[in-house]
Amino acid sequence: MKFLVTGAGGMIGANLALHLAAEGHHVHALDDFSTGTRENLRDFTGTVHAGDIRTFDYASLGKLDGIFHQGAITDTTVMDRNLMMSVNVTAFEKILDHALSTGCPKVVYASSAATYGKGAVPMREDQPPAPANVYGESKVEMDKVARAYVRKNPNLSIVGLRYFNVYGPLEFHKKSAASMIYQLYQQIAAGKPPRVFKWGEQYRDFIYVKDVVQANMKAFAFRGSGIFNTGTGLPTTFNQVISLLNKALGADRPTDYFDNPYNFYQEATQADPALAEKTIGFKAAYPPEKGIPDYVRFLKSAAR
């Protein structure tokens, strides 16, 4: 099969492009490498295109069997609404137009748990959106666009995946924006105390990138359209993460707790995974107690 993966220099896009290529598919990987990195595609055997998702000549690729749209501005501190909407929403519309005009039957795209904001947990796909920033607003708009296209074009299958807190291999390039799991690993591995806001009982739904790849594959195989949570459904506290990291590293670093200076801080995220499991057959295989040790093994190997 012939696929396009956008945002292929990022963590999720790179893992997905590598997986598809390893399965023997013809994969086109697109990224402008403004935040993603070519290093993530070092072992990629497909075709790499350096380009902006807003202006890329998609017609040059011909007909595709599927598009995995991961490209976006994901920095939640970006306040330029016009820029955010241009990159995240307008480019998405262009990709959907290309799929329609060429007969590409499937588009899987990255939505986000940011659409829920500080909503009630566990977060369900049918609860009203409550984005807390421009990034979250852009993802709400993407979901609206997807629904509108499906209503007008029922033969096009579009699936949105609301990613929760993704962590795993190939996030080095994200630096300060990398997952809390990676940040805490770096501190412990360097012999420093892991630092979190008092008292570490804030929790997240941490989803391993290997599971995210499988969610994309389940979404591709699904014949219908819809928007589904991509999380474990498990509320994992920062204290639990630190304990798992200490164990995986054979360390015992005491935690440095400090005051939270932010009044907008999100205390909790947790997916309700029921709809995704029932409808597209996705169930996370890597809870944190399995995913974190696997990730630590990768990080140790990469550091050699």
JOWO-V586253 format. One record per helix or strand of 2 or more residues. SS is the DSSP state (H for helix, E for strand). FROM is the first residue (numbers start at 1). LEN is the number of residues. If there is no record, write none. Layout:
SS:FROM:LEN ; SS:FROM:LEN
This chain:
E:2:5 ; H:11:12 ; E:26:6 ; H:38:4 ; E:47:4 ; H:58:4 ; E:66:4 ; H:81:22 ; E:106:7 ; H:113:3 ; H:134:19 ; E:157:7 ; E:165:3 ; H:172:6 ; H:180:10 ; E:195:3 ; E:203:2 ; E:206:3 ; H:209:13 ; E:226:5 ; E:236:2 ; H:238:12 ; E:256:3 ; H:274:6 ; H:288:16
